[in-house]
Amino acid sequence: MSEPIEFDNSYCRLPHSFYSHQGPAPVSAPSIIALNKLLAKELGIDYQFLSSPDGLNMLSGNSIVDGSRPIATVYAGYQFGNWNPQLGDGRAILLGEVISGTGHRFDLQLKGSGPTLYSRGGDGRAPLGPILREYIVSEAMHNLGIPTTRSLAAVSTGDSVQRETLEPGAILTRIASSHIRFGTFQYFAAKGDIKELTILADHVISRHFPGALESTNPYLALLDNIMKKIALLVAKWQAIGFIHGVMNTDNMLVCGETVDYGPCAFMDEFDPGKVLSSIDSAGRYAYQNQPGIAQWNLMTFAQALLPLLADAQDEAIDLAKNVLEGFPQEYADQYNGLMARKIGLSSDNPSATDLVTSLLQILQSQNLDYTLAFRSLMAVMAGEPSATHNSKWRAWTQDWLQQFNNSTDRADAGSIMSALNPVCIPRNHLVEAVIEEAQSKGSFESFDQLLAVLQQPYDPKWLDTTYARGPEPGQAVLQTFCGT
């Protein structure tokens, strides 16, 4: 008889300097908040097991199933531009890795599972609110087509967590292609551990970029692959109006997936300078700064890789520069292509970039809702009366419609737009309302409803619901919080 989860723990086969063996701390009265049945099926994990008492004990950290080798991993990072030589999983335990039916390897990690060697005095726990936020937003991001970590389960612990006040505790089971970070490389590079740095790079190439082995310089190919992954990721963030809020290098995964949904947010009214994170007082990670910060993070990652790129440092620097100098164009190509399709045009249309630029200027000047504005354009494309904004909006739509020669062109454009412009996003006020209901009433009914809607964020059946609308006056969320 097979085990309920077939673990294959490649990271544990790396040297002990990469992690510490660490079991999760038990909790008093765990109960299931949510189980992701579809994701469990994708991973080849028995859903019946997850929903059983034994499964609950694993998801809460109260027991370790056979084959699991729980560890906390070590890494470093630049946090708001400041170097921290040792961080690590301070409130997360990597239970192990599974290989899906498609042959892809995934990490299973408990977040909020108690203190570790790297907790730096913290309690290692997570309040309920941030766990619900991450579950909702990560699954929404997946359904929006954005590379992301995912949520397999959320459980309440029955214990309280002390933050500004006592809050109910919870644990998230997070899934990632891997949790290896820019900061993982930076940790070993800063220590001058070239042997470990090489082992790590070889592991990442084998796990994520096996094609790099065909290159004459596999480590340079590794840098190039990661640069392109991050360019695409951030372009998709910008196109959907997502603000990460804490783009530290320890929150950048080499696999190119979004991780850490602490002070994240989605824009309502379009504002390039928008900052919602309470811990980003200087606006370092504002919406408009995300592409530049991504390139800066890549630069610090490349610095960590220098000893592997060439024996001579000057040569290594030149090689890294050549890759990094390609980021702006790689990002622009990805972003411009996405934005062109959001207005129904191909990326090679010579008018697309100018039309997008002028449209965003109108959205900003009129404080228009980013998501609703693009949905409004779809209505215009379908022949419905244009929403009355002002003369600039009406003039823009007239210029835009001239790009389409006939009804067939418009129908084709409408299909393109429908795949890039969601009806629903995890709006901040909706997420906060879900969290408030769960904390104050112990009810997860609104959580379940919002999650169901966000499984199909492009479906027009939600158009006339509250999930498709922006916040009413007084509902807008002005600040988001990390919850650490």
VOGU-3710 file (C-alpha; in Angstrom, 3 decimals, decimal comma):
1> msepiefdns> 0,000/0,000/0,000  1,374/3,416/-0,976  1,831/6,255/1,479  -0,829/9,034/1,512  1,832/11,397/0,148  4,766/10,127/-1,901  7,621/12,421/-0,862  10,911/12,740/-2,729  13,038/15,270/-0,849  15,851/16,470/-3,093
11> ycrlphsfys> 16,660/19,558/-1,018  17,384/17,348/1,982  20,052/15,627/-0,079  22,025/18,871/-0,213  24,607/19,636/2,512  23,344/20,448/6,006  24,572/24,039/5,602  21,464/24,626/3,452  18,927/23,947/6,203  18,275/22,805/9,740
21> hqgpapvsap> 16,174/19,782/10,614  13,111/21,256/12,250  9,720/19,849/13,101  6,626/22,056/13,372  5,335/22,974/16,826  2,012/21,317/17,754  -1,194/23,322/18,132  -4,057/22,803/20,553  -7,267/22,459/18,521  -6,783/22,435/14,748
31> siialnklla> -9,674/22,542/12,326  -9,927/22,780/8,562  -10,750/26,149/7,018  -10,154/25,207/3,391  -8,813/22,322/1,320  -7,903/22,747/-2,338  -9,290/19,610/-3,946  -8,261/20,514/-7,499  -4,685/21,262/-6,466  -4,475/18,054/-4,450
41> kelgidyqfl> -5,487/16,139/-7,583  -2,829/17,951/-9,650  -0,203/17,013/-7,074  -1,328/13,407/-6,860  -2,191/13,765/-3,168  -5,103/11,771/-1,784  -7,820/14,306/-0,922  -9,513/11,769/1,341  -6,327/11,660/3,384  -6,100/15,449/3,605
51> sspdglnmls> -9,671/15,644/4,872  -9,124/12,881/7,441  -7,969/13,359/11,060  -4,496/12,155/10,050  -4,427/14,702/7,250  -5,486/17,470/9,625  -2,712/16,493/12,012  -0,168/16,822/9,203  -1,547/20,134/7,926  -1,501/21,595/11,438
61> gnsivdgsrp> 1,970/20,315/12,269  0,714/17,968/14,981  2,230/14,917/13,292  4,759/14,024/10,623  3,716/11,507/7,982  6,056/8,851/6,651  8,461/10,145/4,030  8,362/13,741/5,230  11,692/15,217/6,328  10,758/18,620/7,757
71> iatvyagyqf> 13,388/21,327/7,487  13,756/25,104/7,746  15,941/26,577/5,013  18,520/29,331/5,396  18,948/32,365/3,165  19,965/36,026/3,261  18,539/39,067/1,508  18,344/42,748/0,728  15,356/44,057/2,664  14,239/47,492/1,465
81> gnwnpqlgdg> 17,745/47,819/0,032  19,503/46,953/3,291  21,663/43,836/3,492  20,799/41,149/6,027  23,407/38,342/5,992  21,166/35,673/7,528  17,448/35,256/7,371  15,767/31,916/6,769  12,415/30,238/7,301  11,452/31,916/10,542
91> raillgevis> 7,862/30,667/10,576  7,789/28,019/7,878  8,675/24,342/7,669  9,326/22,551/4,396  7,617/19,176/4,852  9,057/17,760/1,652  8,629/17,554/-2,096  6,190/15,687/-4,292  6,320/14,874/-7,980  3,039/15,457/-9,786
101> gtghrfdlql> 1,542/13,225/-12,443  3,067/15,493/-15,090  6,534/14,933/-13,629  6,886/18,364/-12,045  8,378/18,690/-8,573  6,674/20,823/-5,909  7,470/21,878/-2,339  4,936/21,408/0,470  5,549/24,008/3,148  3,691/24,843/6,357
111> kgsgptlysr> 3,583/28,594/7,019  2,882/29,680/10,593  4,025/26,364/12,034  6,118/27,638/14,950  9,625/28,935/15,669  12,755/27,701/13,927  16,475/28,256/14,205  15,972/31,331/12,001  13,044/32,966/13,828  15,225/35,702/15,373
121> ggdgraplgp> 13,079/35,881/18,486  9,738/35,639/16,684  6,990/33,214/17,637  6,930/31,534/14,228  3,163/31,755/14,079  0,741/33,439/11,690  -2,517/35,238/12,461  -5,670/34,104/10,706  -6,019/37,256/8,585  -2,766/36,992/6,609
131> ilreyivsea> -3,349/33,272/6,039  -6,791/33,930/4,545  -5,356/36,759/2,432  -2,591/34,569/1,036  -4,959/31,705/0,313  -7,375/33,976/-1,565  -4,834/36,055/-3,461  -2,470/33,244/-4,427  -5,309/31,158/-5,841  -6,723/34,210/-7,619
141> mhnlgipttr> -3,316/34,937/-9,137  -3,134/31,368/-10,437  -6,566/31,678/-12,026  -5,601/35,058/-13,492  -2,707/33,335/-15,261  0,124/34,781/-13,171  2,976/32,523/-11,963  2,511/32,042/-8,234  2,893/29,858/-5,222  -0,393/28,215/-4,363
151> slaavstgds> -2,455/27,206/-1,363  -3,291/23,587/-0,649  -4,890/24,060/2,764  -5,605/26,508/5,553  -6,273/25,398/9,118  -7,093/27,284/12,272  -4,928/26,314/15,215  -7,218/26,946/18,179  -4,451/29,126/19,642  -4,076/32,889/19,814
161> vqretlepga> -1,250/34,901/18,272  -0,065/38,124/19,884  0,376/41,006/17,476  -1,033/44,449/18,269  -3,879/42,512/19,862  -4,567/38,819/20,419  -5,624/37,257/17,120  -6,688/33,735/16,183  -3,851/31,672/14,715  -3,764/29,715/11,475
171> iltriasshi> -1,401/27,700/9,265  -1,170/27,695/5,476  0,084/24,773/3,412  1,904/26,531/0,597  2,902/24,891/-2,677  5,766/26,140/-4,851  7,861/24,812/-7,699  10,545/25,511/-5,129  11,150/27,994/-2,325  14,740/28,705/-3,443
181> rfgtfqyfaa> 15,246/32,458/-3,373  17,657/35,040/-4,709  18,640/35,306/-1,056  19,560/31,611/-0,914  22,338/32,262/-3,401  23,274/35,501/-1,651  23,719/33,701/1,658  26,435/31,390/0,353  28,066/34,040/-1,841  28,385/36,426/1,103
191> kgdikeltil> 30,056/33,696/3,152  32,460/32,952/0,318  31,245/29,347/0,196  31,891/28,747/-3,491  31,502/24,991/-3,125  27,998/25,376/-1,646  27,167/28,093/-4,175  28,085/25,713/-6,978  26,034/22,892/-5,464  23,043/25,221/-5,176
201> adhvisrhfp> 23,376/26,451/-8,746  23,675/22,896/-10,055  20,600/21,906/-8,053  18,546/24,802/-9,464  19,655/24,055/-13,015  18,712/20,399/-12,602  15,368/21,210/-10,997  14,237/24,231/-13,009  16,409/24,866/-16,055  17,873/21,580/-17,358
211> galestnpyl> 18,237/23,129/-20,801  20,995/25,348/-19,387  23,252/22,299/-19,346  23,407/22,469/-23,145  25,020/25,907/-22,938  28,784/26,440/-23,007  28,315/28,407/-19,757  25,418/26,811/-17,823  25,619/29,351/-14,989  25,305/32,264/-17,398
221> alldnimkki> 22,358/30,473/-18,999  20,887/30,115/-15,505  21,102/33,886/-14,995  19,558/34,529/-18,406  16,684/32,117/-17,765  15,894/33,659/-14,389  16,080/37,177/-15,838  13,465/36,259/-18,439  11,236/34,557/-15,846  11,265/37,660/-13,645
231> allvakwqai> 10,668/40,000/-16,585  7,550/38,038/-17,524  6,365/37,826/-13,927  6,604/41,560/-13,269  5,071/42,393/-16,656  2,061/40,297/-15,659  1,902/42,055/-12,275  1,855/45,439/-13,981  -0,723/44,419/-16,565  -3,167/43,160/-13,923
241> gfihgvmntd> -2,560/46,082/-11,525  -0,922/44,044/-8,750  1,361/45,636/-6,153  3,548/43,139/-4,320  4,520/45,522/-1,536  7,689/43,828/-0,288  10,022/42,977/-3,183  13,010/42,081/-1,028  15,480/39,627/-2,564  14,438/36,991/-0,038
251> nmlvcgetvd> 10,935/37,275/-1,528  12,060/36,603/-5,108  11,980/32,945/-6,118  14,379/31,696/-8,794  11,521/29,688/-10,322  9,786/32,970/-11,195  6,672/32,519/-9,045  5,057/35,191/-6,899  5,690/34,536/-3,207  4,805/36,290/0,045
261> ygpcafmdef> 1,363/37,865/-0,040  1,839/40,012/3,065  1,127/43,684/2,282  0,108/42,982/-1,315  -2,749/44,808/-3,004  -4,584/45,331/-6,277  -5,106/48,847/-7,556  -8,574/50,302/-7,652  -8,094/53,755/-9,222  -5,068/53,806/-11,510
271> dpgkvlssid> -2,138/55,587/-9,894  1,417/54,719/-10,969  2,780/55,931/-7,629  0,359/53,821/-5,598  1,758/52,435/-2,330  -0,490/50,574/0,096  2,011/48,628/2,205  2,265/50,035/5,736  5,943/49,052/5,924  6,916/50,811/2,673
281> sagryayqnq> 6,942/54,359/4,005  9,406/55,612/1,354  7,510/54,089/-1,555  10,413/51,917/-2,671  8,030/49,223/-3,905  5,371/51,464/-5,451  3,537/50,074/-8,478  5,583/52,088/-10,975  8,863/51,056/-9,330  8,350/47,300/-9,575
291> pgiaqwnlmt> 10,133/46,774/-12,931  13,154/48,790/-11,784  13,297/46,979/-8,454  13,117/43,642/-10,276  16,174/44,640/-12,309  17,978/45,819/-9,155  17,215/42,512/-7,468  18,524/40,666/-10,503  21,699/42,725/-10,310  22,286/41,637/-6,714
301> faqallplla> 21,528/38,045/-7,707  24,049/38,291/-10,544  26,650/39,560/-8,074  26,179/36,359/-6,086  26,711/34,288/-9,230  29,894/36,061/-10,344  32,323/33,414/-8,984  30,595/30,808/-11,172  30,419/32,829/-14,393  34,149/33,094/-15,093
311> daqdeaidla> 37,489/32,684/-13,331  38,417/36,342/-13,929  36,136/38,768/-12,113  36,216/41,381/-14,890  35,077/38,784/-17,390  32,354/37,561/-15,027  31,091/41,130/-14,557  30,964/41,727/-18,306  29,039/38,503/-18,856  26,529/39,378/-16,141
321> knvlegfpqe> 26,123/42,931/-17,472  25,299/41,619/-20,930  22,456/39,579/-19,483  21,148/42,290/-17,177  21,206/44,906/-19,916  18,689/42,754/-21,732  16,130/43,069/-18,932  14,541/46,415/-19,940  13,833/45,196/-23,475  12,687/41,768/-22,287
331> yadqynglma> 10,338/43,397/-19,790  9,094/45,983/-22,312  8,365/43,309/-24,907  6,360/41,270/-22,398  4,523/44,256/-20,900  3,755/45,966/-24,210  2,474/42,698/-25,621  0,141/42,163/-22,673  -1,121/45,743/-22,695  -1,696/45,689/-26,456
341> rkiglssdnp> -3,829/42,583/-26,080  -5,746/44,212/-23,206  -7,056/46,671/-25,812  -7,514/44,003/-28,475  -4,434/44,759/-30,577  -1,419/42,719/-31,538  1,920/43,695/-30,064  3,276/44,533/-33,530  0,551/47,112/-34,164  2,484/50,409/-34,491
351> satdlvtsll> -0,250/52,336/-32,679  -0,584/49,991/-29,694  2,037/51,472/-27,356  0,909/55,065/-27,928  -2,727/54,129/-27,432  -1,948/52,323/-24,164  0,165/55,231/-22,904  -2,526/57,801/-23,614  -5,212/55,556/-22,116  -3,286/55,197/-18,857
361> qilqsqnldy> -2,837/58,971/-18,727  -6,612/59,369/-18,989  -7,209/56,762/-16,263  -4,807/58,577/-13,952  -6,138/62,060/-14,625  -9,741/60,952/-14,046  -9,026/58,589/-11,113  -10,673/55,761/-13,023  -10,734/52,213/-11,772  -8,043/50,230/-13,611
371> tlafrslmav> -9,917/46,942/-13,942  -13,314/48,486/-14,672  -11,878/50,792/-17,341  -10,667/47,881/-19,440  -13,961/46,053/-18,976  -15,693/49,245/-20,115  -13,669/49,135/-23,318  -14,952/45,628/-23,939  -18,492/46,959/-23,707  -17,629/49,695/-26,208
381> magepsathn> -16,116/47,082/-28,523  -19,387/45,131/-28,323  -21,312/48,236/-29,479  -22,703/49,321/-26,149  -22,800/53,055/-25,334  -19,529/54,400/-23,969  -19,412/55,207/-20,295  -19,491/58,982/-19,985  -16,163/60,055/-18,563  -15,102/63,139/-20,487
391> skwrawtqdw> -14,185/64,330/-23,945  -10,667/62,865/-23,745  -12,047/59,389/-23,027  -14,562/59,634/-25,872  -11,914/60,910/-28,278  -9,570/58,108/-27,268  -12,207/55,424/-27,848  -12,907/56,839/-31,300  -9,215/56,713/-32,231  -8,971/53,207/-30,788
401> lqqfnnstdr> -11,994/51,850/-32,677  -10,454/53,030/-35,937  -7,850/50,270/-35,508  -10,529/47,702/-36,357  -11,776/47,563/-39,935  -14,979/45,571/-39,560  -17,213/43,615/-37,213  -15,075/40,491/-37,596  -11,997/42,415/-36,444  -13,948/43,716/-33,467
411> adagsimsal> -15,226/40,279/-32,549  -11,712/38,877/-32,685  -10,433/41,775/-30,588  -13,194/41,202/-28,056  -12,089/37,587/-27,652  -8,484/38,676/-27,095  -9,556/41,272/-24,529  -11,777/38,837/-22,639  -8,733/36,650/-21,903  -6,676/39,539/-20,458
421> npvciprnhl> -9,247/41,693/-18,658  -10,782/40,008/-15,619  -14,295/40,656/-14,412  -13,190/40,108/-10,817  -9,959/40,545/-8,914  -9,333/40,005/-5,189  -10,127/43,592/-4,358  -8,706/44,788/-1,086  -12,040/45,748/0,445  -13,519/42,339/-0,359
431> veavieeaqs> -10,560/40,510/1,148  -10,686/42,679/4,267  -14,422/42,019/4,659  -13,780/38,267/4,485  -11,069/38,544/7,129  -13,263/40,683/9,398  -16,127/38,178/9,231  -13,783/35,297/10,022  -12,133/37,069/12,939  -15,221/38,603/14,514
441> kgsfesfdql> -17,837/35,912/13,844  -15,779/32,782/13,224  -17,604/32,445/9,905  -15,917/31,466/6,631  -19,012/31,742/4,443  -17,819/34,942/2,722  -14,343/33,440/2,343  -15,790/30,435/0,535  -17,956/32,620/-1,694  -15,112/34,937/-2,702
451> lavlqqpydp> -12,836/31,978/-3,368  -15,460/30,392/-5,629  -15,814/33,606/-7,641  -12,065/33,990/-8,051  -11,768/30,487/-9,472  -13,311/31,981/-12,635  -12,195/35,628/-12,633  -12,805/36,155/-16,375  -16,330/34,732/-16,419  -18,911/37,404/-17,441
461> kwldttyarg> -21,528/35,785/-15,201  -20,086/37,871/-12,347  -20,571/41,201/-14,173  -23,680/42,298/-12,278  -22,437/41,192/-8,859  -20,683/43,111/-6,103  -17,542/41,105/-6,838  -17,131/42,976/-10,136  -17,459/46,457/-8,657  -14,987/48,782/-7,105
471> pepgqavlqt> -15,275/49,883/-3,475  -18,097/52,168/-2,432  -17,188/55,435/-0,669  -15,707/54,524/2,692  -14,881/50,955/1,629  -11,525/51,638/-0,003  -8,527/50,108/1,760  -5,815/52,717/2,256  -3,141/50,518/3,854  -2,216/46,860/3,855
481> fcgt> -0,209/45,056/6,534  2,349/42,277/6,609  1,096/40,263/9,588  4,524/38,912/10,496
//
